[in-house]
């Protein structure tokens, strides 16, 4: 039985020795901040619900035991929320775009066990557009980077792209240099 190599150079997301990495684009921190805010609001709401409504559900027994039970439930909810946030942060940070002088590699981590890696030659890049819609994207300078491809290749949309105008320009410049060096 042959032993499989686990060398990173053997994967689709590796930059080959004859390529130059121009940019590595990771998602903007604000996408994580939204999820963290939602979890904190949910924990505050759950705490209020337990604190004000749960004691009325218990008709008998010592009220100090009710307080301890409520504290245990709130602590358990906080620990579970923290674990979920750690996993979500890991998943969120794994998505990225690698721009080289020859290829565009898009890595999207959709879940803990769901990862999509696509590589596109710069020759197949047709158009790149950047969009910032809304107050927070405009103020914090993030948005969507859309790479349109030639033929049957799937278009790439990278949400929460930091500095999408700059990143789009990097991809377009790499494409122009690639086209220029391959036509001479």
Order of alpha helices (4+ residues) and beta strands (2+ residues): beta-alpha-alpha-beta-beta-beta-beta-alpha-beta-beta-alpha
